[in-house]
Amino acid sequence: MSFPILSSLILLPTIGALFLFFTKDKDGNNSTAKYVSLFTSIVNFLISIYLWISFDQSISDFQFVEDRLWIEGFINYKVGVDGISILFIILTTFITPLCIISVNNSVKNRLRDFLIAILIMESFMIGVFCALDLVVFYLFFEAGLIPMFLIIGIWGGPKRVYSAFKFFLYTLLGSVLMLVAIISIYWISGTTDVVKLYEIGIDTKYQNLLWLAFFSSFAVKTPMWPVHTWLPDAHVEAPTAGSVLLAAILLKMAGYGFIRFSLGLFPIASEVFTPLIYTLSVIAIIVTSFIALMQEDMKKLIAYSSVAHMGFVTLGIFTLQQQGIEGSIIQMISHGLVSAALFLCVGVVYDRMHSRMINSYGGIVVIIPKYSILFMLFTLAALGLPGTSGFIGEFLILMGAFRDNFLVAVLASLGVILGAAYMLWLYKRVVFGKLVNEDLKQMLDLNKSEYVILTCLAIPTLFFGFYPDPLINTIEVSVSDLINMHNINLASK
């Protein structure tokens, strides 16, 4: 394709943000900002759908590749997609317009600036999933910290400054070693082109240290236990749209990094450190599930559940089985949809009652039935009920884990039981029971925009639960090629 479709996907949100920056609403109600940002994000989503339709699922090669020299001999602006990355691009462009619609109810001040931050962040997130050069990947990967830092620090809750700096420092410090590793790879191999590095490989004697350097960044951003403590604070203080982007997209960038770089570039080291990943993943699944059971804040409970779900993701990736890696990718897509919906559900009741405490609610099923039904759907999807997208991912991950390590798979299976416990316990206390709080009787059910957003998330959650073939067909060849390449590298060493 001669048209630079990937660059268009990356640049269009930034162009929309620049337009907003240089224009002001005459009436002062930010209507122009709302319409321009929504229009920009919807157009980007339609372009990504066209990209998916045009994508050839029968080959594993990177497609729609653009290769332009930035700094001679060091940085190449090289972007492209395969079956793995294209799904994350579609997830990003799908979630962004829903976030923009949701800000009408949750953001009351400096709305135009907030929308600018979301659009710029969309550009950076798409860039991460397109980048085929290590330096370009790092630039996009770290640049995404800035708008999220501002979203938490400016529009967050009472402890927003503390949470924003904690988020920024954890993730930035974790990535310093990755930058050192990228520079080292350039001096070792003479290139930072990912495709060339796949072909020539990286010397075995350097792989362990380089793997650990990349791991230091991806582990924090996933987040893996015990470097996960920034996530609950960030979620609690972030506005609803910020929590949605953080849970749905930002956490997935690290999971994608594990697949693309840790497995692809360092196959020997990945084998060496698989027991470490298994141990940390199982601890994350079990420990954070118990912590989630103890939470009284709805956002904190969902935040800890995200750590547990991402534990399944890292476990599946390092099984190095077809089912495990495919399950991890589907789990990330599913978690992007379901966690976004759960945070939006919390935002709906918070906008009405200004409380996230579970004990502030109870018995609301008779007051807001539409909300209760949709909240139930996403609760069941989060615990992996068959017929929802959450089941497909967890089932494939556990299947891959059982093939690779029976004990690890059995321990991880406890997370499914604990997940059902904390999600059903949350739903029971919020929706059912006696209507003790009289103020709840004044609550209104979902308005039109809230209903549209949650319905848009419910449709793919159910559709991919019953018919996951579009996802599996897209990733199957690329995952198979990744595993074959991994095995060939192992055999040659």
N, C-alpha and C positions, 0 to 999 in steps of 0.2 A: 504494500500500500504506500503510494507516494505521499499521501496526506499525513502529516505528523500527528496522529490521533492521540498518542500518549502525551506528547508535549501539550497538546490542547487540553487534555484532561487535567494536567498539572497546572497549567497557566490560567485557565478560565476562572477558577475561584479567586485567584489573586487579582485578575483584571476586574472582577466584580467588586472586590474589596477596595481597589484603588478608585473605582468609580464612586463608591460610597464615601470614601475619604474626602474627595474633592467636591461633593455635592451636599447640599443641606435641604431639609424639608422646609418649605415656606410656612406650612401650617404648624410645624413643631411636633407633630404626633408620630414622626418617623415612618409614615406610610410608604414613602419612596424607598427607604432602606429595607423595609420588610419585603416589598414586592421585588426589588432588584435582587436581593440576596436569595429569595425563594426561587425566582426565575433562573438565576445563575446555577443554583444547585440542582434544579430539576433538569435543565439542559445538560449538565454534566452527567447526571444519572442516565439520561437517554443516550448520551454518547457511549457510556460504559456498557449499556445493553447492546448497542450496535457493535461494540468491540467484542462482546461475548458471542453474538450471533455470527460475526465474521471469523471468529477464532476456529482454527482447524484442530479438533480434538484428537485426531488420529496420529499426530506427531508430537514428539517431546521437545523439539527445538524451540528456542525463544522466537516469538513472532512479533511483528510490528516494531522491529528493532530500529532505533535511531542512534547514530554514532557520530558525535561532533566533538572536535578537539577544543578543550577549554584552556588548559595550560600544557604546553607541549612537553611531552615526556612524562607527565605525572597525572593530570586529571583529564579524563575523557568523559564528556557528557554522553553516557551510553545508557539507554533505557530499552526495555523490552518486557514481554510477559510470556509466561508459560501457564500450564493448567493450574498450577498452585497459586501464583500471584494474582491471576485475573479475578478469582473469587473474592479476594480481599479488597480489590479495587471496587468491585460492584457493591460489596458490603459498605465501604466508605461512602460511596456516592448515594447509596440508599438511605443510610442513617442521617447524613447531613441535612437534607431538606426537612426531615422529621424533627430534628433539633431546632431548626429555624422556625418551624411552625409552633413548636412548644414554648418559645421564649415569650410569646404574647401573654402567657399566664404567669411566668415566673420572673422575668426581668423587668424591673420598673424604671431603672435609671440608666442613662448612657446606652440605650439599646443599639444605636447605630455603631458605636465602638465595639459592643459585644458581637454584633453580626460580622463586623470586619475581622475580629479575632477568629471566629468560627470558619469563615471562608479561607483565610490564610492558612489556618490549621489543616483544612481539607487538602489544600495544595501540597503541603508537606507530607501528609499521610499517604496520599497517592504516590508521591515521589519515592517514598520508602519502598513501596511494593513494586515500583517499576525499575528501580536502579539496578544496573548491571555493572557498576563500577564501585569499588569499596569506598572511595573517597566521596563520591556523590551520595551513596547510601548513608554514610556517616553524617554528611551535611544535612540531609533531609531528616534523618533519625533524631539528631540533636536539635534542629531548628523547631521541631514540633513541641519542644519543651517551653518555648517562649510564649506562644499564645495560650497554652494551658496554664502556665504560671500566672499570666495576667487574668485569665478567666477565674481562677481560684482566688487570687489575691485581691482583685477589685470587686468582683460580684459575689464572693463567697459569704459564709456565715461569720459569726463573732470571732472565731479563731482563724480567719482566712489567711492572715499574714504568716502565722506560724506554719500552717499546713502547706501553704504555697512554697515557702522556703524549704521545708522538709522534703516536699516532692521534688523540688528543683535540685537540691544538693544531693539527695540519694541517687537520682537518675543521672545527674551530670558526673558525679564522682565515679559512679559505676562505669561510665563510658570513657573515662580518661585512658584506662588501660587498653580499651578497644582501639583508640586512636593510635597509641604506641604500636599496637599489633599491626595495624594497617600500614603504618610507615615501615615497620619491619618486613612485612610481606613484600612491599615495593623493593626494598634493598635486597631481599633474598631472591625474588623471582623476576624483578625488573618490570613488573606490571601490577596494576590494581584492577585490571579487567577480569570480571568474574568468570566469563566464558573461557578465556585463555587459561586462567588458573585451574578451572575444571580439567582442561586438556593436559596441562603440563604437570599438575599436582604440586604439592608443597613438600619439601624435604622432611622426612620422618622425624629427624632429630629436633626439628623446631615445632612440631605439631602440638605437643602437650602444652607448652607455654603459650602458644598462640591461641589454642582452644580455651585455656583458662582466662586469657585476656578478653576474648569475646564473651565468654560465660559471665564474667564480672558485670558486663553491661546487660546482657539478656536476662540474667537471673533477677536483677533488681527490677527490671521493667516488666517481667512476666506477671506478678512478682512471685519468686519462689521463697519458701521458708528457709532461713529466718530473716531475710531482707525484705519482708512484705509489710513492715509496720507503717510505712508511709501511706499505703493505699487506703485503709479505713479513715484516717484523718483527712486525706484529700477528698474522698467521697462525701464524708459528712459535711465538710465545709463548702464544697463546690456547689454552684447552682445546678438545677436539674439537668440542663443541657450539657453542662460540663461533665457531670457524672456519667451521662450517656456516652459521650465521646470517649471518655477515659476508659470505661468498661468495655464498650463495644469495639473500639478501634485501637487505642493506644496500647492496651495489653497484648493485642494480637501481633503488633509489630515485632515483639520479642520472640513470640512463638514462630513467626515467619522467619526470623533471623536464625533460630536454631535449625530449621529445616534447610534454608538456603545456604548458610555459611558453616555452621558447626558440623553438620553431616556432610555437606558438599565439599568443603575445603579441607576438613581435618578428619578423614575417616578412621585413621589409626587411633587418634586421640579420643574420638567419640566412642570407640570400643573400650578403651582404657577407662574412661570416666562414666560409662553407663551405670555401674553400681552406685556411684555418687548420685546421679540423677534419679535413679530408682529410689534410693533412700530418702532424698529430699522431697521427692514427689509424694511418696507414701506418707511421710510425716505431714506434709502440707494438707493432703486429703483428710487425714484423720484428725490432726490437732486443730486445724482451723474450722473443721466441722463441729467439733465440741465447743470451740469458742463461739461459733455462730449460734449454737443452742442457748448460750448464756446471755445473748444481747437483748437489750431493751429498746435500742434505737433501730428502726427498720433499715435505715441506710447502712448502718454498721453491719447488720446481719447479712444483707445482700453483698456488701463488700467482702466480708470473710468468705461467703459462699463463692465469690469470684476466685479467691485464692485457691479454694478446694477444687473448683472446676478447672483452673489452669494447671493444677497438679496432675489431673487426668491428662491434660494436653501434653505436658512435658514427658509424662510416663509413656504415652502412646508414640511420641516422636522417636524416643530412644529404644523402643522395641526393635526398630529396624525391620519391621514386618509390614507387608503391604496393607493389611487391615489396620495395624496400629497407627501408621502415619496417615492413611486416609481418614481414620476415625478422628485423629487429632485435628485435622483440617476442618472436617465437618463439625466437630465439637466447637472449634473457634468461631465458625460461621454461626452456628446455633446459639452459642453463648453471646455473640454480638447482638443477635436479635432479642433473645430472652432477657439478658441483663439490661439492655436498653429499655425494654418494656417494663421491667420491674422497677427500675429507677423512675421511669415516667409515672408509674402507678403510685409510687411514694410521693412524687411531686404533685399529683392530683389532690391527694388528701392534705398535703402540707399547705398548698395554696389556699385551702379552705379553712383549715384549723390551726395552721402555723405550729404544728407539732409533729415530730417524727417518732415520738415515744409510743410503743405498742400499747401500753396501758391507758393511753388517751382514747383508744378506740374500743370497738366491740359492738356487735349487733347491727353493723351498718348495712347488712344484706337487705334489710327491709326499707332502708332509706335510699340507697343508691344501688339498685339491682344490676344495671348495665355494667357499672364499674366492677361489682363483685364477680360477675360472670367472666369478664376478661381477665381480672386479676387471678381468678382460679385457673384459667387456661395457662397463664404464664407461670404460675406456681407449679402446676403439674409438669410443664415443659422443663422447668429448672431441676426437678427431681428425676427427670428422665423417663416419664411415662410413655409406654409404647403408643405410637400414633402421633408423637411430637418429634421435632428435630433433635431434641436433647437425647432421646433414646438411641437414635442411629449412631451418633458420635460415641457415646459411652459404650455401647454394645461392641462396636468395632475395636475400640481401644482395649477393652477387656479381652476380646478375642485374640488380638495381637499379643497382649501381655501373657495370656495363658500359654500361648505357643512358645514364648521366649523364657518366661520365668514364672512357674506355677505359684510359688509362695508370694511373690510380689503382687500377682493378679488377685490372689485371695485377700490379701491385706487391703488392696485398693478397692475391692468390692465392698468393704465395710463403708466406704464413702458413699456408696449408693444408698445404703440403709440410713446412714446419718443424714444424708441430703434430704431424704424423704421426711425424716424426723423434724429437722429445723424448718423446712419450708411449710409443712403441714401445720406445725406448731404456730408459726407466724400467721398463717391464713386463719386458723381457728380463732386466735386471740383478736385479730383485727376485724374479721368479717362476721363471725358467728358469736354466740353468747348473748348475754343480756345487754340491753341498751342502757347503760348506767349513766353515761355522760349526756346530759340533756342538751348540751350545745350541738351534739351531732344531729339532732332532729332538724336543724336548719341547713344541713348540707345539701347541696344540689348535685344531681347526677352528672355524668359526663356531658360537657358542652360539645358543640359540633367539631371543633378542632381536636379536642382530646379523643373523641370517638374515632375520628379519621386516623389519627396517629396510631392508636392502639390496634385498630382494625388492620392497618397496613402492616403492622408487625405480626399480628395473629395469623394472617393469611399464609406467609411463607413458613411460619413455625409449624402449621398444620400440614401444608402442602409437602414440604420436604420430609415431614415425619411419615407420611404415607407413601411418598414417591421421591426418594432421594436420588434417583437415577441422573437427573441433570447435574448434580454436584459430583457424583461418583464418576460419571462419564468424562467430566471436564478434567478431573485430577488424576484419573487412573494411569494414563500413559506417562505423565510426568513423574508421578511417584514411583512407578515401576522402573523408569529410566534412572531415577536418583538412586534407588536401591541397587540396581545393576552396576552403576558407576561406582558406588560405595564398595560393593563386593569385589569388583575388578581391581580397585585401588588396594584393597586389603590383600588380595591374592598376589599382586605384583610386589608388595613390600615384604 
